[in-house]
Amino acid sequence: MNQTPNANRLHIALFGRRNSGKSSLVNALTGQDTVIVSPTSGTTTDPVTKAMEIHPLGPCLLIDTPGFDDEGELGEMRVECTLKIIGKTDIALLLCETGDAQEQEWLQRLKERGIPVILLLNKADVRPNTTELAEQIKASCGQPPIIISAKDGTGIEAIHRAILEKLPADFGEQTITGNLVAEGDVVVLVMPQDLQAPKGRLILPQVQTIRELLDKKCLIMSCTTDKLKDTLCALANPPKLIITDSQVFHTVYEQKPAESRLTSFSVLFAGYKGDIHYCVESAFAIDRLTEQSRVLIAEACTHAPLTEDIGRVKIPHLLRKRTGEGLQIDIVSGNDFPEDLSPYNLIIHCGACMFNRKYVLSRIEQARMQKVPMTNYGVAIAYISGILDKIEK
């Protein structure tokens, strides 16, 4: 369970006012003192995450958020942090106290994003009028809350059952390779070990893809780009599929057998994490870029720029080679994604292996609503290389 990447866990976020018992509930759900608890309002100043296993859901990530009623300049910043968590949320636990306008507003905000919401009425151990409050919340919010006490554990099992009932129907069904391969198929992975590859380790998309192929009982061969020819010669028959690092797409395409299908880790993750159709459609915007255009490159993880960096060096070089050196390119990383995307003519996102699917889809929807095309590294490179229509997507 501890080895499951956070991006692949069910994201369960807790929302509510300051001192509503969110942190105590996280501790109750995990059975540990995961979060500092205090009667002082505003103890949780930043989102706190805790990975855990909820039977029979499997690996989950609980997210404790600052109170949405926080005040002052710092309070507004904390509420902004809480708002950003919505984009990552698969299921929301909303702690209500009265069902007033503010709680209704947050309930509506979550529902508008298509997030299943479970209402909770906490502190049943100290409230004298719990039943009346529950009826009041049901009347104002349109659904009854689960009555709980994070302090003595009342209602915890009811929360588990409610999460199961609210679990998105397609959660966990998305796979990296889809129907591209089946048991017994030979798959070749082309993985250049450049400066971006951690010494002694593989990058996460490669690890996850290998694990899935093993689960599918495929026959896997891995090589670096310079050993692809030797690898193909060592096989009795051409491989069913070749998965390559996007930055060597064209090199691999020129060497692949005609019978073998070709894709890249990044292209596969465009479908696994987001909307491959929008990514492909958006790639055509590359032809419309000029020296007066502006492009946003978004990275999921933060890292020091490297001389061979695909997002900060290679893709900008490929784009400017087509449009001219005047093309403006902005780069953001981690959660730093602009609310206003209108200044951009194109967004190019990384494979997003560090984000959950919900968050990537929320970014795509944000771009779509603002009519800004958004593609990803692998799709963009395949388009620039002239092979987008010749690869598997």
ZAMARGU-4260 file (C-alpha; in steps of 0.2 Angstrom, whole numbers, plus 5000, padded with zeros to 4 digits):
<rodrens>
0) 5000/5000/5000 | 5014/5012/5004 | 5022/5010/4987 | 5006/5015/4978 | 5010/5033/4970
5) 4998/5046/4977 | 4993/5051/4960 | 4985/5033/4958 | 4975/5034/4975 | 4957/5039/4977
10) 4958/5057/4983 | 4946/5061/4997 | 4946/5079/5003 | 4938/5086/5019 | 4930/5104/5018
15) 4922/5114/5032 | 4924/5129/5043 | 4938/5132/5055 | 4937/5121/5071 | 4923/5110/5063
20) 4933/5095/5067 | 4941/5091/5050 | 4958/5087/5057 | 4951/5076/5071 | 4941/5067/5057
25) 4957/5063/5047 | 4964/5056/5063 | 4949/5045/5066 | 4948/5039/5048 | 4967/5034/5049
30) 4967/5028/5066 | 4983/5039/5069 | 4987/5056/5076 | 4991/5061/5058 | 4986/5080/5060
35) 4988/5092/5074 | 4972/5095/5083 | 4968/5110/5093 | 4953/5120/5099 | 4961/5136/5092
40) 4953/5140/5075 | 4964/5140/5060 | 4976/5127/5066 | 4977/5119/5049 | 4985/5132/5039
45) 4990/5122/5023 | 4982/5106/5015 | 4989/5091/5024 | 4989/5074/5015 | 4989/5056/5022
50) 4990/5040/5012 | 4980/5026/5019 | 4971/5010/5015 | 4952/5010/5016 | 4945/4992/5015
55) 4938/4988/5002 | 4942/5004/4992 | 4961/5001/4992 | 4974/5015/4993 | 4967/5032/4996
60) 4974/5049/5000 | 4965/5060/5013 | 4967/5079/5011 | 4964/5090/5026 | 4961/5108/5021
65) 4961/5125/5030 | 4944/5131/5035 | 4934/5140/5021 | 4929/5154/5033 | 4947/5159/5036
70) 4949/5178/5038 | 4962/5192/5035 | 4975/5192/5021 | 4983/5176/5026 | 4966/5168/5028
75) 4962/5173/5010 | 4978/5164/5004 | 4973/5149/5014 | 4955/5149/5006 | 4964/5150/4989
80) 4974/5134/4994 | 4958/5125/4998 | 4949/5130/4982 | 4964/5123/4972 | 4961/5106/4981
85) 4944/5105/4973 | 4952/5101/4956 | 4961/5086/4964 | 4946/5079/4973 | 4937/5063/4968
90) 4926/5063/4983 | 4922/5077/4996 | 4918/5076/5014 | 4909/5092/5018 | 4907/5095/5037
95) 4892/5106/5040 | 4886/5114/5056 | 4870/5123/5051 | 4868/5121/5032 | 4869/5140/5031
100) 4872/5150/5015 | 4891/5148/5015 | 4890/5129/5017 | 4877/5128/5003 | 4889/5139/4992
105) 4903/5126/4995 | 4891/5111/4992 | 4886/5119/4975 | 4904/5123/4971 | 4909/5105/4973
110) 4893/5098/4964 | 4897/5110/4949 | 4913/5102/4947 | 4905/5085/4946 | 4912/5079/4963
115) 4902/5067/4974 | 4899/5075/4991 | 4895/5067/5008 | 4888/5079/5021 | 4894/5076/5039
120) 4887/5083/5055 | 4902/5081/5067 | 4903/5083/5086 | 4888/5072/5090 | 4896/5068/5107
125) 4894/5086/5113 | 4879/5093/5103 | 4862/5093/5112 | 4852/5096/5096 | 4860/5084/5084
130) 4844/5077/5076 | 4836/5095/5074 | 4852/5101/5066 | 4853/5086/5054 | 4835/5090/5048
135) 4839/5108/5046 | 4855/5104/5035 | 4844/5091/5025 | 4831/5105/5022 | 4844/5118/5016
140) 4856/5107/5007 | 4845/5094/4999 | 4853/5079/5007 | 4854/5072/5024 | 4871/5073/5034
145) 4879/5058/5042 | 4880/5061/5061 | 4897/5057/5067 | 4909/5061/5081 | 4927/5061/5076
150) 4931/5061/5095 | 4923/5044/5100 | 4922/5036/5082 | 4904/5037/5080 | 4899/5036/5061
155) 4916/5031/5054 | 4910/5015/5047 | 4895/5025/5039 | 4907/5036/5031 | 4916/5021/5023
160) 4900/5014/5016 | 4895/5031/5009 | 4912/5033/5001 | 4909/5016/4993 | 4892/5022/4987
165) 4899/5038/4980 | 4914/5030/4971 | 4915/5036/4953 | 4909/5021/4942 | 4925/5022/4931
170) 4937/5024/4945 | 4952/5013/4943 | 4947/5006/4927 | 4958/5017/4916 | 4974/5008/4911
175) 4990/5015/4903 | 4991/5003/4888 | 4972/5001/4885 | 4968/4987/4872 | 4985/4990/4863
180) 4992/4974/4870 | 4987/4957/4877 | 4994/4942/4886 | 5009/4935/4877 | 5013/4951/4866
185) 5031/4956/4864 | 5033/4974/4869 | 5049/4984/4867 | 5052/4999/4878 | 5065/5012/4872
190) 5071/5022/4887 | 5086/5034/4884 | 5095/5036/4901 | 5099/5055/4900 | 5101/5068/4913
195) 5083/5068/4917 | 5083/5049/4922 | 5087/5047/4941 | 5103/5038/4944 | 5100/5020/4947
200) 5081/5022/4945 | 5068/5023/4931 | 5056/5038/4930 | 5038/5035/4936 | 5029/5033/4920
205) 5042/5019/4914 | 5040/5010/4931 | 5021/5011/4930 | 5020/5005/4912 | 5032/4990/4915
210) 5021/4985/4930 | 5005/4985/4920 | 5013/4975/4906 | 5019/4962/4918 | 5001/4961/4925
215) 4995/4959/4907 | 5008/4945/4906 | 5017/4953/4891 | 5034/4949/4886 | 5045/4965/4889
220) 5062/4970/4882 | 5070/4987/4887 | 5084/4996/4879 | 5091/5013/4876 | 5089/5022/4859
225) 5107/5017/4853 | 5103/4998/4856 | 5086/4998/4848 | 5093/4990/4832 | 5102/4976/4841
230) 5086/4973/4852 | 5075/4971/4837 | 5088/4959/4829 | 5088/4949/4844 | 5069/4945/4842
235) 5063/4931/4832 | 5048/4942/4826 | 5044/4960/4826 | 5037/4966/4843 | 5018/4970/4844
240) 5021/4987/4851 | 5036/4999/4854 | 5034/5012/4868 | 5047/5025/4867 | 5052/5041/4876
245) 5044/5055/4866 | 5060/5065/4864 | 5067/5051/4852 | 5050/5048/4843 | 5057/5051/4826
250) 5073/5041/4828 | 5063/5026/4834 | 5050/5028/4820 | 5063/5027/4807 | 5070/5011/4814
255) 5054/5002/4819 | 5048/4987/4809 | 5032/4990/4798 | 5022/4977/4808 | 5026/4985/4825
260) 5014/4998/4832 | 5022/5014/4840 | 5018/5026/4854 | 5026/5035/4868 | 5025/5035/4887
265) 5019/5053/4886 | 5005/5049/4873 | 4999/5034/4883 | 4998/5045/4899 | 4988/5058/4889
270) 4974/5046/4888 | 4978/5038/4905 | 4977/5054/4915 | 4967/5066/4904 | 4958/5068/4887
275) 4968/5061/4872 | 4956/5067/4860 | 4957/5085/4865 | 4976/5083/4866 | 4977/5077/4848
280) 4964/5090/4842 | 4974/5104/4851 | 4991/5099/4843 | 4985/5106/4826 | 4986/5124/4835
285) 5005/5122/4833 | 5003/5126/4814 | 4995/5143/4819 | 5009/5149/4831 | 5019/5164/4825
290) 5033/5174/4833 | 5019/5185/4841 | 5011/5169/4850 | 5012/5164/4868 | 5014/5146/4874
295) 5012/5139/4891 | 5022/5124/4896 | 5015/5115/4912 | 5025/5103/4922 | 5017/5092/4935
300) 5033/5091/4946 | 5046/5104/4951 | 5064/5101/4947 | 5080/5110/4944 | 5081/5114/4925
305) 5093/5103/4916 | 5103/5105/4900 | 5093/5091/4891 | 5076/5096/4899 | 5062/5091/4887
310) 5050/5104/4893 | 5061/5119/4896 | 5074/5116/4882 | 5069/5103/4869 | 5051/5108/4866
315) 5054/5127/4866 | 5068/5123/4853 | 5057/5113/4842 | 5043/5127/4843 | 5055/5141/4840
320) 5063/5132/4825 | 5046/5132/4817 | 5040/5150/4822 | 5055/5160/4825 | 5065/5165/4841
325) 5051/5178/4846 | 5039/5165/4852 | 5035/5169/4870 | 5036/5153/4881 | 5031/5153/4899
330) 5034/5138/4911 | 5025/5134/4927 | 5027/5119/4938 | 5018/5110/4952 | 5001/5117/4956
335) 5006/5134/4949 | 4993/5134/4934 | 4985/5151/4930 | 4967/5154/4932 | 4966/5165/4917
340) 4973/5156/4902 | 4966/5168/4889 | 4984/5176/4885 | 4990/5159/4878 | 4988/5152/4860
345) 4993/5134/4866 | 4996/5125/4882 | 5008/5110/4882 | 5007/5099/4897 | 5019/5085/4903
350) 5013/5067/4905 | 5006/5072/4923 | 5012/5056/4931 | 5012/5065/4948 | 4994/5071/4946
355) 4978/5061/4948 | 4967/5060/4933 | 4953/5071/4941 | 4966/5086/4943 | 4972/5084/4925
360) 4954/5083/4918 | 4950/5099/4928 | 4965/5108/4920 | 4959/5102/4902 | 4941/5108/4906
365) 4948/5125/4912 | 4957/5126/4895 | 4942/5120/4885 | 4930/5133/4894 | 4942/5147/4890
370) 4944/5140/4872 | 4963/5138/4873 | 4970/5122/4865 | 4979/5110/4877 | 4990/5096/4871
375) 5004/5086/4880 | 5023/5083/4877 | 5022/5067/4868 | 5007/5072/4856 | 5016/5089/4852
380) 5032/5081/4848 | 5024/5068/4837 | 5015/5081/4828 | 5030/5092/4825 | 5039/5076/4819
385) 5025/5073/4807 | 5021/5056/4814 | 5005/5059/4824 | 4994/5050/4812 | 5006/5035/4812
390) 5006/5032/4831 | 4995/5023/4843 | 4985/5035/4854
</rodrens>
